[in-house]
Each structure stands twice: as C-alpha cells, then as structure tokens.
Amino acid sequence: MDLQLDSKHVLISGGSKGIGLACAKGFLAEGARVSLVSRDLGHLESARSSLLGDFPGAEARIALFPANLRDPEMAAVVVDHAEQVAPIDILVNCAGAAKRTPPDELTPQHWREAMDAKYFTYIHLIDPVIKRMAARGSGVILNVVGSGGKIAKPVHLPGGAANAALMLVSAGLAAGYGPRGIRVNAINPGTTRTERMQAGLEVEARTHRISFEEALAKASSGLPLGRVAEPEEIANAVVFLCSPKASYISGAIVSMDGAVTPMVV
C-alpha cells in the first residue's frame, strides 16, 4: 500500500532509540524525510548510522537535532531549525518517560518531575508546531503516550497522570484544530521490546539467576498474544495514522497492548 508520504517532513522526538527510531525507519521506507530529536548527540549519530544501514544513500533525508525538550526555548529553536530543512508536515512525539515510585515514597517533586519528563516535553514541541501547521492549513500530530494514563497503577501514578493529560490534550487539540486542517491522534503502547525493557529484563535475569530468554518468557506469559510488542509493530500503526490513508481518523486514542486491558472506552 502506498501511504502517500513521499517527501513529507516528519519531526520525531525521542527518535534515537526504541519506538521513535522504529518510526523513523517506517517513514523513511515510505519515502519521507525525518528529523530526529534527542538529548544525546551520540545516540542520534548512532541512530543515523542504523538508518543508513537500512537505507543507504538516505543521508539527505535524515537530520539530527540534539536538545533538551524540557526547555521550551530549546524546543522552539529545534522547530525553527527543522523548518529550515522543510516545513514540518508530521510531528511524532516519543520522548520522555516518568520513573515508577511506590505511593508512600511520592513527594510533590515526583509529580512535577513526571510532568516535566513526559507532558511538557510533548507540549513544548506541539505548541509551536501546531500553530505553524494551522497557518499552512495542514498537518498531523501523533503522540505516543502509554496505557498508564487509562489504568491507575499505584507505582506509576505521576507518569500515569502525565499520560492522561496528554490523551486529553490530543483529543482536545484534534477538535480545536480540525477545522484548520490538523489531525491529532494518540497511541498507547503496552509492553514493548525496547532498549529500556531489554535492560530491565537483563536485571531481572541476573537477580533471579535465570537466562534472558527465561526472563522474557516470564514477562510474556500473561499477555493474551503470548509475547511483547516489537517497536516496529507500534511504528507501523504510527506511520499509517500519520498518512493520508487515515485522513478521517482524528481525536482517536488507540490502545496497542495486545488485549491486555479489555476496555470498551
């Protein structure tokens, strides 16, 4: 299927690893150009090497922007520089994650830190990008959020609150900017085999003196599909939702947890 993304410019936060990097690969495969944002230039350069390994000759379609998106001014500079490459047609937010903390250990600082780490890193890019998109009369924003915003887990309350806020923002901006040609959606991935999960499973394996494969099997055992998601599977949904083939999908909050949470709403 031709997703009609050839030559589109996609800005991806958190694009150096995990789901963000998988999204970059998906968009490059469709002929788009990608601008990747991450705090660590070394990670960005590694991501570019990985992308060029899959897409030789795509140097001109890959741009890197190291930045701490907790800083709104730095985020605005990223948008300015990215728009010098080409107008941003699509924004995919994957950056930031909040730490898990038991309820008795929570302090007001934990709540603030979670909002800075996840909520504001998204907002600081969304705000300047969506206004430029609206001025041009077209654009797509896709927020990769997380199921913690729908299910209140005691050890993930600050991060879950940030996720819930992002879901509301996604739906609200879709309604507010739809008349101006903008679509906004969100995806809530479940357990996904990223570098973060890999590191956690390696610790689990060492702690319980089992193999990595055994730790992975243990993590997968309670999942209805019998396995965790691969980043590419999440990316496939992201790329489709950002394409003209999904032209009437806006304001959607899409769960991608492999039926772990049997929710109607």
TORDRENMI-794707 format. One line per 8 residues: number of its first residue (from 0); their letters; for each residue y negated, x negated, z of N, C-alpha, C, O, CB. Coordinates in steps of 0.1 Angstrom, whole numbers, plus 2048, in hexadecimal, padded with zeros to 3 digits. Glycine has a CB too. Layout:
residues N
NUM> A> Y/X/Z/Y/X/Z/Y/X/Z/Y/X/Z/Y/X/Z; ...
This chain:
residues 265
0> MDLQLDSK> 80C/7F8/800/800/800/800/7F4/7F7/800/7F2/7EE/808/800/80A/80C; 7EB/7FA/7F7/7DE/7F3/7F7/7D4/7F9/800/7D1/805/7FF/7D8/7F3/7E8; 7D1/7F2/80B/7C8/7F8/815/7B9/7F7/812/7B1/7FB/81A/7CB/7F2/823; 7B6/7F2/806/7A8/7F2/801/79F/7EA/80B/794/7EE/80D/7A3/800/7FF; 7A4/7DF/80F/79C/7D6/818/798/7C9/812/792/7C1/819/7A4/7D3/825; 79A/7C8/805/796/7BC/7FE/787/7B9/800/77F/7C1/7FD/79A/7BD/7EF; 784/7AD/804/777/7A7/806/76F/7AE/811/763/7AB/813/76F/7AA/7F9; 775/7B6/819/76F/7BC/825/76D/7B0/82F/775/7A7/830/777/7C8/82B
8> HVLISGGS> 762/7B1/837/760/7A7/841/763/7AD/84F/75E/7B7/853/751/7A2/841; 76D/7A6/856/772/7AB/863/76F/7A1/86E/772/796/86D/781/7AD/862; 767/7A6/878/764/79E/883/76E/7A1/88E/770/7AD/892/756/7A0/888; 776/797/893/780/799/89D/77E/791/8AA/77E/785/8A9/78E/795/897; 77B/798/8B5/77A/791/8C1/787/78F/8C7/790/797/8C6/771/799/8CB; 789/784/8CE/796/780/8D3/7A0/77D/8C8/7AC/77F/8C8/79C/78B/8DB; 79A/778/8BD/7A1/775/8B1/7A9/769/8B0/7B0/766/8A6/798/776/8A5; 7A9/761/8BA/7B0/754/8BA/7BF/754/8BE/7C6/74B/8BB/7A9/74A/8C2
16> KGIGLACA> 7C3/75F/8C4/7D1/760/8CA/7D5/76E/8C9/7CE/778/8C7/7D1/75A/8D8; 7E2/770/8CC/7E8/77D/8CE/7E6/787/8C4/7E7/785/8B8/7E3/782/8DB; 7E2/793/8C9/7E0/79F/8C0/7D4/79C/8B6/7D4/7A0/8AB/7DD/7AB/8C8; 7CA/795/8BB/7BE/793/8B3/7C1/78A/8A7/7BD/78C/89C/7B3/78C/8BB; 7C9/77F/8AA/7CE/776/89F/7D7/77E/895/7D6/77C/889/7D5/76A/8A5; 7E0/786/89A/7E8/78E/892/7E0/797/889/7E3/79A/87D/7F2/796/89A; 7D5/79D/88E/7CC/7A5/886/7C6/79D/87B/7C5/7A2/870/7C1/7AC/88F; 7C1/791/87F/7BB/789/874/7C5/786/869/7C1/787/85D/7B7/77B/87A
24> KGFLAEGA> 7D2/784/86C/7DC/782/861/7DD/78E/859/7DE/78E/84D/7E9/77E/868; 7DD/79A/860/7DF/7A6/858/7D3/7A9/84F/7D5/7AD/844/7E0/7B2/862; 7C7/7A6/853/7BC/7A9/84B/7BB/79F/83F/7B8/7A2/834/7AF/7A8/853; 7BE/792/842/7BF/788/837/7C9/78C/82D/7C7/78A/821/7C2/77A/83D; 7D4/791/831/7DF/795/828/7DA/7A0/81E/7DF/7A2/813/7EB/79A/82F; 7D0/7A8/823/7CA/7B3/81B/7BE/7AE/813/7B8/7B7/80C/7C6/7BF/824; 7BB/7A1/813/7B0/79C/80B/7A3/79C/812/799/799/80B/7AF/7A4/7FF; 7A2/7A0/81F/795/7A0/826/792/792/82A/79A/788/82A/796/7A9/832
32> RVSLVSRD> 785/790/82F/781/784/835/77F/787/844/77C/792/848/773/77F/82F; 782/77C/84C/782/77F/85B/779/775/861/778/769/85E/790/77E/860; 772/779/86C/76A/771/874/770/772/882/771/77E/888/75B/775/874; 774/767/888/77B/768/895/772/763/8A0/76B/759/89F/788/75F/894; 772/76A/8AB/76A/767/8B7/773/764/8C3/77D/76B/8C5/760/772/8BA; 771/759/8CA/778/755/8D6/770/74B/8DE/767/745/8D8/786/74F/8D3; 772/74B/8EB/76A/741/8F3/76E/733/8F0/765/72A/8F1/76D/744/901; 77A/730/8EB/77F/722/8EA/780/71E/8DB/787/724/8D4/78D/721/8F1
40> LGHLESAR> 778/714/8D8/777/70F/8CA/785/70A/8C6/789/70B/8BA/76C/705/8C8; 78B/703/8CF/799/6FD/8CC/7A3/708/8C8/7AA/706/8BF/79E/6F5/8D8; 7A3/713/8D0/7AC/71E/8CC/7A8/724/8BF/7B1/728/8B7/7AB/729/8D7; 79B/725/8BC/797/72A/8AF/79C/721/8A3/7A1/726/899/788/72C/8AE; 79B/714/8A5/79F/70B/89B/7AE/70B/899/7B3/70A/88E/79B/6FC/89E; 7B5/70D/8A4/7C4/70F/8A3/7C7/71C/89B/7D1/71C/893/7CB/70F/8B1; 7C0/726/89E/7C2/733/897/7BF/731/888/7C7/736/880/7B9/73E/89D; 7B5/72A/885/7B2/728/876/7BD/720/870/7C1/723/865/7A5/721/875
48> SSLLGDFP> 7C2/716/877/7CE/70E/871/7DA/717/86F/7E1/717/865/7D1/703/87A; 7DC/720/878/7E7/72A/877/7E5/733/86B/7EF/736/864/7E9/732/884; 7D9/738/86A/7D6/741/85F/7D8/73A/851/7DD/740/848/7C8/747/861; 7D3/72E/851/7D4/727/844/7E2/723/841/7E5/721/835/7CB/71A/844; 7EA/722/84B/7F8/720/848/7FF/72B/841/808/72A/839/800/71D/855; 7FA/737/845/7FF/744/83E/7F8/747/831/7FD/74D/828/7FE/74F/848; 7EB/743/831/7E3/746/825/7DB/73A/820/7CF/738/822/7D8/751/829; 7E3/731/819/7DD/725/814/7D1/728/80B/7D2/731/802/7E7/71C/80D
56> GAEARIAL> 7C6/721/80C/7BB/723/803/7B2/72E/808/7A8/732/801/7C0/727/7F6; 7B4/733/814/7AB/73E/819/7A0/739/822/799/741/829/7B4/748/821; 79D/72C/821/792/726/829/785/72E/829/77F/731/833/78F/718/826; 781/732/81D/775/739/81B/775/747/821/76A/74D/822/771/73A/80C; 780/74C/825/781/75A/82A/783/75A/839/786/764/83F/78D/761/824; 781/74E/840/783/74D/84E/777/746/854/773/73B/850/790/745/852; 770/74D/85E/765/747/865/768/747/874/76F/750/879/758/74E/862; 763/73D/87B/766/73C/889/759/73C/891/74F/736/88D/76E/72F/88D
64> FPANLRDP> 759/744/89C/74D/745/8A5/751/743/8B3/755/74D/8BA/745/752/8A2; 74F/737/8B9/752/736/8C8/747/73D/8D0/73B/73A/8CD/754/727/8CC; 74A/745/8D9/740/74C/8E1/746/753/8ED/751/757/8ED/738/756/8D9; 73E/753/8F8/742/75B/904/73B/768/903/72F/76A/904/73E/753/911; 743/773/900/73E/780/8FD/73A/787/909/735/793/908/748/788/8F6; 73C/781/915/736/787/921/727/787/921/720/78E/928/73B/780/92E; 721/77E/919/713/77C/917/70E/784/90C/712/781/900/70F/76C/916; 706/78E/90E/702/797/903/6F9/78F/8F8/6FA/792/8EC/6FA/7A2/908
72> EMAAVVVD> 6F2/785/8FD/6E9/77E/8F3/6F2/775/8EA/6F0/774/8DE/6DF/775/8FB; 6FD/76F/8F0/706/767/8E8/70E/770/8DE/710/76C/8D3/710/760/8F1; 711/77C/8E2/718/786/8D9/70F/789/8CE/713/78A/8C2/71C/792/8E1; 702/78C/8D1/6F9/78F/8C6/6F7/784/8BC/6F6/786/8B0/6EB/793/8CC; 6F7/777/8C1/6F7/76C/8B8/703/76B/8AF/702/768/8A3/6F5/75F/8C0; 70F/76E/8B5/71B/76E/8AC/719/779/8A1/71D/776/896/727/772/8B5; 714/784/8A4/713/78F/89A/709/78A/88F/70B/78C/884/70E/79C/8A1; 6FE/784/894/6F4/77F/88A/6FB/775/880/6F9/776/874/6E8/779/891
80> HAEQVAPI> 702/76B/886/708/761/87E/713/767/875/715/763/869/70E/756/887; 71B/770/87A/726/776/872/720/77E/867/726/77E/85C/72E/77F/87B; 715/784/869/70F/78C/85E/709/783/853/706/788/848/704/796/864; 706/777/857/702/76D/84C/70D/76A/843/70B/766/837/6FC/761/853; 71A/76B/848/725/769/83F/726/775/835/728/773/829/732/768/847; 725/781/83B/726/78E/833/724/799/83D/727/797/849/733/78F/82B; 71E/7A4/839/71D/7B0/842/72B/7B3/848/735/7B2/842/717/7BC/83B; 72A/7B6/855/737/7B9/85C/73B/7C8/859/734/7D1/85C/735/7B8/86C
88> DILVNCAG> 746/7C9/852/74C/7D6/84E/754/7DC/859/755/7E8/85B/754/7D5/842; 75B/7D3/861/765/7D7/86B/764/7CE/877/763/7C2/876/774/7D7/865; 764/7D4/883/764/7CD/88F/771/7D1/897/774/7DC/899/758/7D0/898; 779/7C6/89A/785/7C8/8A2/783/7C1/8AF/781/7B4/8AF/792/7C4/89A; 783/7C8/8BA/782/7C2/8C8/78F/7C0/8CE/797/7C9/8D1/779/7CA/8D0; 793/7B3/8D1/79F/7B0/8D8/79D/7A7/8E4/7A6/7A3/8EB/7A9/7A9/8CF; 790/7A3/8E7/78E/799/8F1/78E/79E/8FF/78B/7AA/901/780/792/8EE; 792/795/908/790/799/916/79C/7A0/91D/7A2/7A8/916/784/7A1/918
96> AAKRTPPD> 79E/79C/929/7A9/7A3/931/7A5/7A1/940/7A0/797/944/7B7/79C/92E; 7A8/7AB/947/7A5/7AB/956/7B2/7A7/95E/7BD/7AA/95A/7A1/7B9/95A; 7B0/7A0/968/7BB/79B/971/7C0/7A7/979/7B9/7B0/97D/7B6/790/97A; 7CD/7A7/97C/7D4/7B1/984/7D3/7AD/993/7D5/7A1/996/7E3/7B2/980; 7CF/7B6/99B/7CD/7B3/9A9/7D2/7BF/9B2/7CE/7CA/9AE/7BE/7B1/9AC; 7D9/7BC/9BC/7DE/7C7/9C5/7D1/7CE/9CB/7C7/7C8/9CE/7E6/7C2/9D0; 7D2/7DB/9CE/7C7/7E3/9D2/7C0/7DE/9DF/7B4/7DD/9E0/7CB/7F1/9D5; 7C9/7D9/9E9/7C3/7D4/9F5/7BB/7C7/9F4/7B3/7C4/9FC/7CE/7D1/9FF
104> ELTPQHWR> 7BD/7C0/9E8/7B5/7B4/9E6/7A9/7B6/9DE/7A1/7AD/9DB/7BE/7AA/9DF; 7A7/7C2/9D9/79B/7C5/9D1/78E/7C4/9D8/78D/7C8/9E4/79C/7D2/9CA; 784/7BE/9D2/776/7BE/9D7/76D/7C3/9CB/772/7C4/9C0/772/7B0/9DB; 761/7C6/9CF/758/7CB/9C4/757/7C0/9B8/755/7C4/9AD/74A/7CD/9C9; 759/7B3/9BC/758/7A9/9B1/763/7AB/9A7/761/7A8/99B/758/79B/9B8; 76F/7AF/9AC/77A/7B1/9A3/777/7BB/998/77A/7BA/98C/787/7B5/9AB; 770/7C6/99D/76D/7D1/994/762/7CC/989/763/7CF/97E/768/7DD/99B; 759/7C5/98E/74E/7C0/985/754/7B6/97B/751/7B6/96F/743/7B9/98D
112> EAMDAKYF> 75D/7AD/980/763/7A3/978/76C/7AA/96C/76B/7A5/961/76C/79A/980; 773/7B5/970/77B/7BC/966/772/7C2/95B/775/7C1/94F/783/7C6/96C; 767/7C7/95F/75E/7CD/955/757/7C3/94C/756/7C5/940/753/7D6/95C; 754/7B7/952/74E/7AC/94A/759/7A7/941/756/7A4/935/749/7A1/953; 765/7A5/946/770/79F/93D/774/7A8/932/777/7A2/927/77C/79C/946; 774/7B5/934/77A/7BD/929/76F/7C7/923/76D/7C7/917/786/7C6/92E; 769/7CF/92C/760/7D9/927/754/7D3/920/750/7D6/914/75B/7E2/932; 74D/7CA/927/740/7C5/921/742/7BB/916/73A/7BA/90D/738/7BE/92C
120> TYIHLIDP> 74E/7B4/915/750/7AC/90A/751/7B4/8FD/74D/7AF/8F2/75D/7A3/90C; 756/7C0/8FE/757/7C9/8F3/749/7CF/8F0/744/7CF/8E4/761/7D5/8F5; 742/7D4/8FA/735/7DB/8F8/72B/7D1/8F2/723/7D5/8EA/730/7E0/905; 72B/7C4/8F6/721/7BB/8F1/723/7B8/8E2/719/7B5/8DC/723/7AE/8F9; 72E/7BA/8DD/730/7BA/8CE/72E/7C7/8C8/727/7C8/8BD/73D/7B4/8CA; 733/7D1/8CE/732/7DF/8C8/723/7E3/8C5/71F/7E7/8BB/738/7E9/8D0; 71B/7E0/8D0/70D/7E5/8CF/705/7E0/8C3/700/7E8/8BB/705/7E1/8DB; 705/7D3/8C0/6FD/7CE/8B5/704/7D1/8A8/6FE/7D4/89D/6FB/7BF/8B5
128> VIKRMAAR> 712/7D1/8A8/719/7D3/89B/718/7E2/897/715/7E4/88B/728/7D0/89D; 719/7EB/8A0/719/7F9/89C/70C/7FE/896/70B/806/88E/71E/802/8A7; 701/7F8/89C/6F4/7FB/897/6F1/7F6/889/6EA/7FC/881/6E9/7F6/8A1; 6F6/7EA/886/6F5/7E5/879/6FE/7ED/86F/6F9/7F0/864/6F9/7D6/878; 70A/7F1/873/712/7F9/86B/70B/806/868/70B/80B/85C/720/7FC/872; 705/80C/872/6FE/819/870/6F3/818/866/6F0/821/85F/6FA/81F/87E; 6EC/80D/867/6E0/80B/85E/6E5/80A/850/6DE/80E/846/6D9/7FE/862; 6F2/805/84E/6F7/804/840/6FF/811/83C/701/813/830/701/7F8/83F
136> GSGVILNV> 702/819/846/709/826/843/718/825/842/71F/82E/83D/704/82B/837; 71E/81A/847/72D/819/847/732/80E/851/72A/805/854/732/816/839; 73E/80F/855/744/805/85E/74F/80B/866/751/817/868/73A/7FF/867; 758/802/86B/763/806/873/764/7FD/87F/762/7F1/87E/770/806/86B; 766/803/88B/769/7FB/897/776/800/89D/779/80B/89F/75D/7FE/8A2; 77E/7F6/8A1/78B/7F8/8A7/78C/7F0/8B4/78B/7E4/8B4/797/7F5/89D; 78E/7F7/8BF/78F/7F1/8CC/79D/7F0/8D1/7A3/7FB/8D3/786/7F8/8D6; 7A2/7E4/8D2/7B0/7E3/8D8/7AE/7E3/8E7/7A8/7D9/8ED/7B7/7D5/8D3
144> VGSGGKIA> 7B3/7ED/8EE/7AF/7EF/8FC/7BB/7ED/905/7BD/7E1/909/7AA/7FE/8FE; 7C3/7F7/908/7CF/7F5/911/7D2/801/918/7C9/809/91C/7CC/7E9/91B; 7DF/803/91B/7E4/810/921/7E0/811/92F/7E1/81C/935/7F3/810/920; 7DB/806/936/7D6/807/943/7CB/811/946/7C8/814/951/7D2/7FA/948; 7C4/814/93B/7B9/81E/93C/7BE/82C/93D/7B6/835/940/7B0/81C/931; 7CA/82F/93A/7D0/83C/93A/7D9/83E/946/7DA/84A/94C/7D7/840/92E; 7E0/834/94B/7E9/834/956/7E3/82B/961/7E1/81F/95F/7F7/82F/952; 7E0/832/96D/7DA/82A/978/7E5/822/97F/7EC/828/987/7D3/834/982
152> KPVHLPGG> 7E6/815/97C/7EF/80D/983/7E8/806/98F/7DE/800/98D/7F5/802/979; 7EE/806/99B/7E7/801/9A7/7E2/7F2/9A5/7D8/7EF/9AB/7EF/802/9B2; 7EA/7EA/99E/7E6/7DC/99D/7DD/7D9/991/7DA/7CE/98E/7F3/7D3/99C; 7D9/7E4/98A/7D1/7E2/97E/7C5/7EC/97E/7C1/7F0/973/7D9/7E3/971; 7C0/7EF/989/7B5/7F9/98A/7A8/7F4/984/7A2/7FC/97C/7B3/7FC/998; 7A2/7E8/987/796/7E4/980/798/7E3/971/78F/7E8/969/791/7D7/986; 7A2/7DD/96C/7A5/7DC/95E/7A7/7EA/958/7A2/7EC/94C/7B1/7D3/95B; 7AE/7F2/95F/7B1/800/95A/7A4/808/958/7A2/80F/94F/7BA/807/962
160> AANAALML> 79B/806/962/78E/80C/961/786/808/955/77F/810/94E/786/80A/96E; 786/7FB/952/77F/7F5/947/785/7FB/93A/77E/7FF/931/780/7E6/946; 793/7FC/93A/799/802/92E/796/810/92C/793/815/921/7A8/800/92F; 796/818/937/792/826/936/784/828/931/781/831/928/793/82D/944; 77B/81F/935/76D/820/931/76C/81D/922/764/823/91A/764/816/938; 774/813/91D/774/810/90F/77A/81B/906/775/81D/8FB/77C/803/90C; 783/822/90B/789/82E/904/77E/839/903/77C/83E/8F8/795/834/90B; 777/83B/90D/76C/845/90D/761/841/903/75C/849/8FB/766/847/91B
168> VSAGLAAG> 75D/834/904/753/82F/8FA/758/830/8EC/750/834/8E3/750/820/8FE; 764/82D/8E9/76A/82E/8DC/769/83C/8D6/764/83E/8CB/778/829/8DB; 76D/846/8DE/76C/854/8DA/75E/859/8D9/75A/860/8CF/774/85D/8E4; 755/855/8E2/747/859/8E2/740/853/8D6/738/85A/8D0/741/855/8EF; 742/846/8D3/73B/840/8C8/740/846/8BB/738/847/8B1/73D/831/8C8; 74D/849/8BA/752/84F/8AE/74A/85C/8AB/747/85F/8A0/761/852/8AF; 748/864/8B5/741/871/8B4/732/86F/8B1/72C/875/8A8/742/87A/8C0; 72C/865/8B8/71E/863/8B6/71A/85C/8A9/710/85F/8A3/719/85A/8C1
176> YGPRGIRV> 723/854/8A4/720/84C/898/727/851/88B/725/84C/880/722/83E/89A; 730/85B/88D/737/860/881/72E/865/876/731/862/86B/740/86B/886; 724/86C/87A/71A/871/86F/713/866/868/70D/868/85D/710/87A/876; 714/85A/86D/70D/84E/867/717/845/860/714/83A/85D/705/847/871; 723/84A/85E/72D/843/856/736/839/85D/73C/831/857/726/83C/84B; 736/83A/86B/73E/831/873/74A/837/879/749/843/87E/735/82B/87E; 755/831/878/762/835/87F/764/82C/88A/763/820/889/76E/836/875; 769/831/896/76C/829/8A1/779/82F/8A7/77B/83B/8A9/761/82A/8AC
184> NAINPGTT> 783/826/8A9/790/829/8AF/794/81F/8B9/78E/814/8BA/79B/82B/8A4; 79E/822/8C1/7A4/819/8CB/7B3/81A/8CB/7B9/824/8C8/79E/81C/8D9; 7B9/80E/8CE/7C7/80D/8CF/7CB/808/8DD/7C4/7FF/8E2/7CD/804/8C4; 7D5/80E/8E3/7DA/80A/8F0/7E7/804/8EE/7F1/80B/8EF/7DA/815/8FA; 7E8/7F6/8ED/7F6/7F0/8EC/7FD/7F0/8F9/7F7/7F0/904/7F4/7E2/8E7; 80A/7F1/8F8/812/7EF/904/816/7E1/905/80E/7D8/901/81F/7F8/904; 821/7DE/90B/826/7D0/90D/828/7C9/8FF/830/7CE/8F7/833/7CF/915; 820/7BF/8FD/820/7B8/8F0/823/7A9/8F2/81E/7A3/8FB/813/7BA/8E9
192> RTERMQAG> 82B/7A3/8E9/82F/795/8EA/824/78C/8E6/824/787/8DA/83C/793/8E2; 81A/78A/8EE/80F/781/8EC/811/774/8F4/81B/773/8FB/802/787/8EF; 808/76A/8F2/809/75E/8F9/808/760/908/80F/75A/911/7FE/754/8F5; 800/76A/90C/7FE/76E/91A/80B/773/920/80F/76F/92B/7F3/778/91C; 812/77C/919/81F/781/91D/82A/776/91D/832/775/927/824/78C/914; 829/76D/913/833/762/913/832/759/91F/83C/755/925/831/75A/906; 826/756/923/823/74E/92E/829/754/93B/82F/74E/944/815/74A/930; 826/762/93C/82B/769/948/83A/769/949/840/768/954/825/777/947
200> LEVEARTH> 840/76B/93D/84F/76B/93D/855/75D/940/860/75C/947/854/770/930; 84E/753/93C/853/745/93F/852/743/94F/85B/73D/954/84A/73B/938; 848/748/955/847/747/964/852/74F/96A/858/74B/973/839/74C/968; 854/75B/965/85E/764/96A/86C/75D/969/874/75E/972/85E/771/962; 86F/757/95E/87B/750/95C/87D/745/966/888/743/96B/87D/74B/94D; 873/73D/968/874/732/971/876/737/97F/87D/731/987/868/729/970; 86E/741/983/86F/747/990/87D/74C/994/882/749/99F/865/752/992; 883/752/98A/890/758/98D/89C/750/987/8A7/754/988/891/766/987
208> RISFEEAL> 898/744/982/8A2/73B/97D/8AB/741/973/8B8/741/973/8AB/735/989; 8A5/748/969/8AC/74E/95E/8A6/748/951/89B/742/952/8AB/75D/95F; 8AC/74B/946/8A6/746/939/89B/74F/935/899/75A/93A/8B2/746/92E; 893/74A/92C/888/752/926/88D/75E/920/887/769/921/880/749/91C; 898/75D/918/89E/769/912/8A2/773/91C/8A1/77F/919/8AA/764/909; 8A8/76F/927/8AB/779/932/89F/780/937/89F/78C/93A/8B3/772/93D; 894/778/939/888/77E/93E/882/788/934/87D/792/938/87E/773/941; 883/785/927/87E/78E/91D/887/79A/91D/881/7A5/91B/87E/787/90F
216> AKASSGLP> 894/799/91E/89D/7A4/91E/89A/7AE/92A/89A/7BA/929/8AB/7A0/91E; 897/7A7/935/894/7AF/941/887/7B7/93F/886/7C3/943/892/7A6/94E; 87D/7B1/939/870/7B7/937/872/7C3/92C/86A/7CC/92D/866/7AE/932; 87B/7C2/924/87D/7CB/919/887/7D7/91D/887/7E1/916/883/7C5/90D; 88E/7D5/928/899/7DE/92B/895/7EC/92D/89C/7F6/92A/8A0/7D9/937; 889/7EE/933/884/7FC/936/87C/802/92B/877/80D/92D/87D/7FC/942; 87B/7FC/920/873/801/915/87B/80A/90C/886/806/908/86C/7F6/90D; 876/816/908/87E/81F/8FF/883/819/8F2/88E/81C/8EE/876/82B/8FC
224> LGRVAEPE> 87B/810/8EC/87F/80A/8E0/887/7FD/8E2/88C/7F7/8D9/872/806/8D8; 889/7FA/8EF/892/7EE/8F2/88C/7E1/8F0/893/7D7/8F1/89E/7F0/8EB; 87F/7E0/8EE/879/7D3/8EB/86A/7D4/8ED/864/7DF/8ED/87C/7CD/8DD; 863/7C9/8EF/854/7C9/8F0/84F/7C9/8E1/856/7C6/8D8/84F/7BC/8F8; 842/7CC/8E0/83C/7CC/8D3/839/7BE/8CF/836/7B5/8D7/82F/7D4/8D3; 839/7BC/8C2/834/7AF/8BC/825/7B1/8B8/821/7BC/8B5/83C/7AB/8AF; 81D/7A6/8BA/80E/7A8/8B6/80C/7AD/8A8/803/7B5/8A6/808/79A/8B8; 815/7A9/89F/813/7AE/891/815/7BD/890/80E/7C3/887/81D/7A7/888
232> EIANAVVF> 81C/7C3/899/81E/7D2/898/811/7D9/89D/80D/7E3/897/82A/7D6/8A1; 80B/7D3/8A7/7FE/7D9/8AB/7F4/7D7/8A0/7EC/7DF/89D/7F9/7D2/8B8; 7F4/7CB/89A/7EA/7C7/88F/7EC/7D0/883/7E2/7D4/87D/7EC/7B9/88B; 7F8/7D4/880/7FA/7DD/875/7F3/7EA/876/7ED/7EF/86D/809/7E0/873; 7F3/7EF/883/7EC/7FC/885/7DD/7FA/885/7D6/802/880/7F0/801/893; 7D8/7EF/88A/7CA/7EB/88A/7C5/7EB/87C/7BB/7F1/878/7C7/7DE/891; 7CC/7E3/873/7C8/7E1/865/7C7/7EF/85E/7BE/7F2/857/7D1/7D8/85E; 7D2/7F7/860/7D2/804/85A/7C6/80D/85E/7BF/813/856/7DF/80B/85C
240> LCSPKASY> 7C4/80E/86B/7B9/816/871/7AB/812/86C/7A2/81A/86C/7BA/816/880; 7AA/805/869/79D/800/864/79B/801/855/791/7FE/850/79C/7F1/868; 7A6/806/84F/7A5/806/840/7A0/814/83B/7A1/81E/843/7B3/803/83A; 79C/815/82F/798/822/829/7A4/82C/828/7A1/838/827/792/820/81B; 7B0/827/82A/7BB/830/82A/7BB/839/836/7C2/843/837/7C8/828/829; 7B4/834/841/7B3/83C/84D/7A5/842/84E/7A0/844/859/7B6/833/859; 7A0/846/843/791/84A/842/78E/857/84B/782/859/84D/78E/84D/834; 798/85F/84F/794/86A/857/799/869/865/79A/873/86D/79A/877/850
248> ISGAIVSM> 79D/85D/869/7A1/85A/877/796/854/87E/792/848/87B/7AE/852/877; 790/85B/888/785/855/890/785/85C/89D/788/868/89E/777/857/888; 782/855/8A7/782/85A/8B5/790/85B/8BB/792/861/8C5/77C/868/8B5; 79A/855/8B4/7A7/855/8B8/7AA/84A/8C3/7A5/83F/8C1/7B1/854/8AC; 7B2/84D/8CD/7B7/844/8D6/7C6/843/8D4/7CE/84C/8D8/7B3/847/8E5; 7CB/839/8CE/7D9/838/8CA/7E1/830/8D3/7DE/824/8D6/7DA/832/8BC; 7EC/836/8D9/7F5/82F/8E2/7FF/828/8DA/805/82D/8D1/7FB/838/8EC; 802/81B/8DD/80C/813/8D6/815/80C/8E1/815/800/8E1/806/809/8CD
256> DGAVTPMV> 81B/814/8E9/824/80E/8F4/832/811/8F2/83A/80F/8FB/81F/813/901; 836/815/8E6/844/818/8E3/84A/823/8EB/856/823/8EE/84C/80B/8E5; 842/82D/8EE/846/839/8F5/849/836/904/850/83E/90A/852/83F/8EF; 843/82C/90A/845/829/918/83F/834/920/845/839/92A/83F/81C/91C; 833/839/91C/82C/843/924/82D/850/91C/825/851/912/81E/83F/927; 835/85A/91F/836/866/917/82B/870/91B/82D/87A/921/844/86D/91A; 81F/86D/915/813/875/918/810/87D/90C/811/878/900/807/86C/91C; 80B/889/90E/806/892/903/7F8/88E/900/7F4/88E/8F4/808/8A1/907
264> V> 7F0/88C/90A/7E1/88A/908/7DE/87B/90B/7D3/877/90A/7D9/893/911
